Amino acid sequence: MPAAILERNDRSFTVQVTIPYVETMLEFEEAIQSCVNELGQAATQEALGRFDTDGAPLEFGGTRFFSKGAEPKEYQTPYGPVTLDRLPNVNYFLTSVTIIL
């Protein structure tokens, strides 16, 4: 069973994992490691989501820049890869260039 976020509030969140009973100590250690990695992935995914932007347009030098919308991104973590929808950097495009020598 994958790690699940049970509760969220403004100050914290609660993650639950289920560790199965297995036949040998080696299998127990592997099961514990697997569950710890699942917990780490869930917690990292939650943290990344909280630090994302809201996608509001930015204005710079009289030009408004807009987000392209959320896109799936994969991040490497100590617990394994995490994929989530994130807003990419704002589309910065060059409308003109003036070179003064």
C-alpha positions in Angstrom: 0.0 0.0 0.0 1.5 3.4 -1.0 2.0 6.2 1.5 -1.0 8.3 1.9 -1.4 11.9 3.2 -4.2 11.6 5.8 -4.5 15.2 7.0 -3.3 18.7 6.1 -3.5 22.0 7.9 -1.6 25.3 7.8 1.2 24.0 10.1 1.7 20.3 9.2 0.5 17.2 7.4 0.2 13.5 8.4 1.5 10.7 6.2 0.5 7.0 6.8 2.4 4.0 5.6 1.6 0.3 6.2 4.5 -2.1 6.8 3.5 -5.7 6.1 4.6 -8.7 8.2 6.9 -10.9 6.2 8.8 -14.2 6.6 12.5 -13.1 7.3 14.4 -10.2 8.8 15.9 -9.4 5.4 12.4 -9.1 3.9 11.4 -6.9 6.9 14.3 -4.6 6.3 13.4 -4.3 2.6 9.7 -3.7 3.4 10.7 -1.0 5.9 13.0 0.7 3.4 10.4 0.6 0.7 7.8 2.2 3.0 10.3 4.9 4.2 11.0 5.7 0.5 7.2 5.9 -0.2 6.8 8.2 2.8 9.7 10.4 1.6 8.3 10.6 -1.9 4.8 11.6 -0.6 6.3 14.2 1.8 8.6 15.7 -0.9 5.7 15.9 -3.3 3.6 17.7 -0.7 6.5 20.1 0.0 7.1 20.9 -3.7 3.4 21.6 -4.2 3.5 24.2 -1.4 6.4 26.1 -2.9 4.8 26.4 -6.4 3.7 29.7 -7.8 0.0 30.5 -8.4 0.5 31.2 -12.1 -0.5 34.8 -11.9 0.8 37.0 -14.8 4.0 39.0 -14.1 4.6 42.5 -15.4 8.1 43.6 -16.3 9.0 46.7 -18.1 5.4 47.3 -19.2 5.1 43.8 -20.7 2.9 41.1 -19.2 4.2 37.5 -19.1 1.9 34.6 -18.7 2.3 31.0 -17.5 1.9 28.1 -20.0 -0.1 26.2 -17.4 0.8 23.2 -15.2 3.0 20.5 -16.8 4.1 17.2 -15.3 7.7 17.4 -14.0 9.9 14.7 -12.5 12.2 15.4 -9.6 14.9 13.1 -8.3 14.8 12.8 -4.5 16.8 10.7 -2.0 13.6 8.5 -1.8 13.2 8.0 -5.5 11.7 10.0 -8.4 8.6 12.2 -7.8 6.3 13.4 -10.6 3.8 16.2 -10.1 2.2 18.9 -12.1 4.0 22.2 -11.6 3.8 25.6 -13.2 6.9 26.2 -15.4 8.8 29.4 -15.5 6.9 32.3 -17.0 7.1 32.5 -20.8 9.8 35.1 -21.4 10.0 36.2 -25.0 12.0 38.8 -26.6 10.1 41.3 -28.6 12.9 43.6 -29.7 16.6 44.1 -29.2 18.4 47.4 -29.3 22.2 47.3 -29.5 24.1 50.6 -28.8 27.8 50.6 -29.6 
